[in-house]
Amino acid sequence: MLSRVIADLADAGLLARASDEGDRRAAWVKATAAGKRLAERIRKEQTEAVKAAMEALSQGERARIERALPALEQLVEHLKGDQA
């Protein structure tokens, strides 16, 4: 399944694939310039969506979210550790 996703992204010009010279079963992938631009656009759109959603909240709701941020950051770090 992952190989199909990689192939689709490469076909769309968003990733470049290269064979691993030492292991024919493996391949290296990296984002193309177009892929990097798309990723940046998606990040900006996500940031704007969160910003708009936060602005729609009351001041009290925003304050509760801000107080929860340290716990959420710890959760992210814990999840990162589980993936390593």
N, C-alpha and C positions, 0 to 999 in steps of 0.2 A: 504494500500500500504506500509506504513512504517513497519507494522508488518511483511510483506513478506520479506522486505529487511533485517530486523533484523533476521528473521528466516534463510535466506540464509547465512548471515554472521556468525551466530551461527553454521550452518551446515558445513561451511567452517573452523570452528575452530578459527575464528577471534574475536568472541564475546562470552561471557558467560552470560546466562540469569538466573535469580533467581526470584521466586515469591515473591511478597510483602506480608509479613505475615498479615499486617493490612488491606490490600485491595486486594482481589483476582483478581480484574480487572487489577491491575497494576503489572508490572514486573521491575526488576532492570537489567540493562545491564552494562557490563564493558568489556573493551578490554582484550583479553587474551595476553599472551606473544607473540604469533605469530601475533596477531592483532597489538600490539605495534611495533613489528619489521617491519611489512608492512607499517604502518603509517610513521615510521621514514624513511624507504626507499623511500617512495613517496615524503616526504618533501625534502630529499636530491636530488632526481631526479628533482623536480620542481626548487630547488635552482640552480642546475647545468644548467638547461634549460634557466632560466632567465639570469644567468651569461653569457652563450654562446651567447644569443641573444644580451645582452648589449655590449659584446665585438665586435659584428659585426657592431655596430653603430659607427658613427663618434663621435669625441670628443664633437662637438657642440650638437649633438643629446643627448648624455649622460648628458651633462650639463643642457639641457632643462628639461630632466626627473628629474634630481637631484633638480632643482629649483621647480618642481611641487610636490615633495614628501611631504612637509608640508600640502598642500591642500589635497592630497590623504590620508594622515594620518587622517586629520580632517573628511574626508568623511567616512572612515572606522569607526571612533569613533561614528559618527552620525548614521551610519547604525546599529552599535551594540546597540545604545540606542533605536532605533526603534524596535529591536527584543526583548528587555527586557519586 
